[in-house]
Amino acid sequence: MPENKFYDYLIIGQGLAGSLLAWRLIQEGKTVLVLDDKHTSSSSMVAAGVINPLAGKRFNHAPHIHAWLDAAESTYSELSRTAQKPFLQWVDMLRLFREEEQLRYFRRLPDQNGIQDLFDGSFPPDNPPQPVRAPLGGFIQRRTGYVRIPSLLAFLAGWLETQQALETASVSYKDISFNDHQVRYGHLRAGGIIFCDGYRCMHNPWFGYLPFAPDKGEILTLQTKPGTGKDMLPDMIINAAIWLLPAGEGTFRLGSTHNHHRQDNLPSTEGVQALLEGMHRVLNVPQQLTLEKCEAGVRPATSDRQPFLGTHPAHPRLHIFNGFGAHGSLTIPWCSKQMVRWLLQAHTLPEFADISRYGSKAGQ
């Protein structure tokens, strides 16, 4: 990179958040340089990219859910057209009730305005429309699917390189300096810096005051045994505490665990075992799948389960776009639009994501 070039923004991290934000800023004519450590600490490369608009055992939905879904569809479709390869796959989800109380939560859904397109009626116990075990019944969810994140990030890395907007670097916070006019990192100079570096940001000297709640999770890749009939394994996403995702060509992804006490990318024996046990409880013929790969990553989750968007209250050259947890595939496309509007046009950030919700008592 030219040593005397002045960038509008340095972006730390080429995960899904940093990549989509860089893509939007460059589309707006801004000069950007993304600094990434080849995904050494990125959870995006492990994530299955599941899109699920009714979250958790109570099937909660956010007020912005349809805006999130529309932004996800338009963003990933535009990127697919550019790359001439598919990144977003819509697949219906079979939700299996885990406890009797969930049926009560489900019965409340039809009374909630504007979400009738997200689900169908329930099916009775032991009569599921897929080859799975459903002792309590369940229902079919619509507008669900997954994003092929590794493929998308590989494409965006190549695209950023053609824009001279990507550099390999393991950024150390102590090497960042700034004043009222610019930010410096080594020989690089910019008008601002945006931290999209996942859970590592909890150690950031300027944004470490934000309540990150890192969430380690294991995900397994499974392969169908030769000779397995198409009707023996599901072709929908199965969600029953664990989830099982048909990823094409006989491959399935199985996830996911949650551990708030460990922050490493090493699959644990207990996590892998818990997932396999969950799969055996759900599938009719779990023996038709063989374990191919175990992976783990640390999600940049937050204490209130909402992302962190905004500008440091004391240092206007420092920004954050982070904290998307397990729902980044769904929320990052919409949130990246809001972040760009904040940076370039001073539009108000969505209240649920604005870091100003934690006041101005930030580290200096």
N, C-alpha and C positions, 0 to 999 in steps of 0.2 A: 504494500500500500504506500502511496506517496507520503513522505514524512511530513510535508508541510500542508497537507490537506486538512481543512477544518470541516468537521461533520456537524450536521444538525443534531444528531443523536448517536450516542453509543448505546447498544443494547447488550446486556450481559445475559447470555443463555439463548441457545437455539432449539429449545424445546418447542412445544406447540404454541405456548404463549408468546415467546420471543419471535418465533418465525412468522406468525400471523400478524403480529404488531409491526414487524419490520416490513412485511409485504404491503400492508396498508399505508404506512408512512412513505414508502418509496412510490407507491401509486399516487400519493399526494404531492410528489415532486421533492420530497425531502431527501437529503443525503444521510445515509445510515450506515453504520458499521456494527455488525453483530460479532461479539467475542464469545467463543464457545470452546469448551475443553473436550470436544469430541464425545459429548454426551456421557462423560464419566460419572456424573452425579444426576443425570436426567431420569425422571420417572417416565417421561413421554415415550421413550424407546421400548419400555416394557408394557405400558398400558395397552389394554385391549380396545380402548376407544369406544366403550359402550355408551350409547345414547338412550337414556331412560328418563322420560318426563314425569314419571310418578315414582318418587324416591322413597326408599325405606319401607319398613313394615306397615306404616300407616298410609302409604300411597300419597304422600304429600306432593303438591305441585306449587311452583312459584308463580307469583302474579305475572311475571314476564315470560311464562313458559312458551307461548306461541311465538312471541318475538324471538326468543332463543332458537326455537325450531326453524323458523323461517330464515333467520340469519345463518344458521348452520347449513341448511340446504343450499341457499344461494352461494355462500362462501365456498363450500367444498365442491359444488357443481362448477363454479367458475374456475377453480384451481384444476379440476378434472379436465375441463375443456382446454385449458392452457397446456397441461401436461400430456393430454390425450391418453389418460389412464384413469380408471375409477378409484376414488378415495373413500366415498361414502356409500355404504350398503344399507338400505332400509330392510329390516327383517322384523316381523312381528315377534312379540315376546309372550311366552306363556308364564304367567305368574301363578305359582302354586302356594296356596295358603299354608302357612307354617304352624298356625295356632288358630283356635276357634275365634279369638278376638278379632282376627283380621277380616273375617266375614262381615263383622259389624263395621269396620272401617270401609270395606268395599261398598256396603249398602248406602253409605253416605255420599259416594261419588256422584250418582245421578242428580243429587240436589245441588251440586256445585256448578254454577253457570260457566259455560264456555269451554268445558273439557270433555264433552260427550264424544268428541272425535278421537279421544285417547284410549278408549277401552270398549270392549263388548261385554255382553252379559256373562255371568259366571256359569261354570259347568259343575255338575255334582261330584261328590267323592267317588274316586276310583273309575271315573269315566272321562279321562282327559282326551283331547283331540291329537295328542302326540304320544309316542311310545315311552311314557314315563310313569312313575308312581305318584299318585295324587290322592292320598288317603283323606284329605280334607277338601278336595276340589280346588278351584281356582278360577282364573279368567284370562282372556286374551287382551294384551295391550297393543295398541296401534302407535304409529309414529315412533317406533323404536328402531335401533340398528346399531351400526358400529362404523368407526372411521379407521382406515388402514394407516395408522399413524406413522410407523417406520417408513413406509413407502412415501407418504406425504412429506415427511421431514427430509428424506433423501432428495426428493424432487426440489424442495425449497432450498436446501443447501446448495444444490447445483445452480438454481436460479439466482440465489444471492451471490454466488461466485461470479456469474456472468455480469452482475451489477457492481462487481468489486466491493461487495458489502458483507463479506464474511472472512473472519480471521481466526485461526486456531490460537487459543490462549487460555491458560488457567488463571483467571483474574484473582489477584489478592487485593482485598479491600484497602490494605495499608498503602498500596501504590496508587490509589486514587486521590487526587487533590482537586480543589475547585476554589473559585472566588465568585464575585458577583457577575462575572462576564463569561466564564467558560469552565469546562471540566477538563482535567488532564489525566491521562493514563499512559505512562511512559512517554513515547513520542506523539501519542494521539491527542488531539484536541477536539472538543465538541461543545455545542451550545448546551447540551444536557446529557444525562445518563439515565437509563431506565433499567431497573433491576428485574429481570425475568428468570432468575437463577434458582427457582424452586426452593426446597426446604433449606438450602444453604443460607438463604437470606435471613434466617432467624439469628445468624451470627453477624449480620450486617451492623456496623457501628451507628448507622443513621436510621435504619428501619427495624432494628432488632427489638424495639419497644413494642412492636405489633405482636399480638398473641398468636403466633404460629402454633400448630399442633400437629407436627409431622406424623404421618401415618404409613408405616411400612406395610407392603402387601406382596404376597406371592401370587404368581400366575403360572399355570402349567399349560404346555402345548401337548396335545394328544393326537394320535394318528389312528385312523380306522384300520382294523385288520382286514387283509384281503378276504373277499368272499362275503363281507357283511352286506346284508340286504338293505336297500334304501329305507324300508319301513321299520328297521330295527333301531335306528337312532333318530333323534329329533332333527327337524330342519328349521325350527324356530329357536330363538334364544330362550333358554329355560332359566327362570329366576326363582330360587327356592332357598334363600339364605346364601348358598353358593349360586353362581350362575355358570351356565355352559353355553358357549357361543359357537355355532357352526361357521367356520371361517373359509369353507370351500376346499375342494380337492381332497376330501376325506380328513381334513384337519379341524380340530376343535380347540378352543381356548377355554380354560377352566379357572375361575377365580371366585372370590379373591379374599385374602385374609386381611386383618386389620391389627396392627401392633403399634401402639403409641410410645413404646418404651425402647425400641431399637431403631437405629438410623444407619443401616448399611444395606448394601445391595446383594447380600448373600442369602439364598433361599434357606429356610430353616427346616429341619426334619419334621418338627411338630406342625409347621404351617402346611407343608406338602401333604403330610398325613391327614390333616383336617380336611383339605380339599378333596383328596381321594375318597375319604369316608363319606363326605357329602355327596360326591358323584355316585357312589354305590347305593346310597339311600334313595336317589332320585331315578336313576336309569333302570330300565328293565333288564338290559344286557350290558352292564358296565364292562364286562370282560371283553367286549368287542373293541375297546379303546386301549391303546398302549401308550405309556408315558414316553414322550419324546424329549421334552426340555422343561426345566424348572428355571424360573426367573423371579427376581424380586426388585422392587423399587420403592422409594420413599416419596409418597405423595406430599405436596406442599399444602396440607390442610390447615385450617384455621379454627380457633376456638368457637367461633360462632357460625362456622361452615359457610362463610361468605368470603368472596375474594377481596384482595387488597389492591385498590386502584387509587392513584393520586400522586400528589407532589408533597415533598417533605415540608412540614409547616414552618421550618426555620431556614431551609435551604432550597430556593426555587429552582436550582439547576438539577436537583435530584428527584427522580420519580420511581414509582414502583408499579408493576403490573404482574401480579403474583397471587398465590394462595387459592388456586382453583380446585385443589383436592381431587376427588374422584370424578368430578363432573366437567372437567375441562373441555372435552370434546363437544359437549353441548353448549357450554356458556362462553368459551373464549371467542368464537366468531362475533357474537353480539357485543361482548365486553370490549373487544379490540376496536370496534367502531366507536364506542363511547369514549374510550381512552384517546383515540386520535382527535375526536371533537374537543375533548378537554385540552389537549396539548396545543392544537392549532387554532381553535376558535373560542377557547375559554368557555365552552358549554358546561353546564352543571353535570357532574357525575351522578350516576344512580345512587341514591342514598344508601342502599343496602351494601354497596361495594366501596364507597368513598372512605378512605382512611381517616377522614376528619371525624368519623364516628367515635374515634378513640381520643379526641381532643388534641391539644397542641403540646402536651407534656412529652415531647420527643427528645431522644438523646441528641445532643448538640454535636 
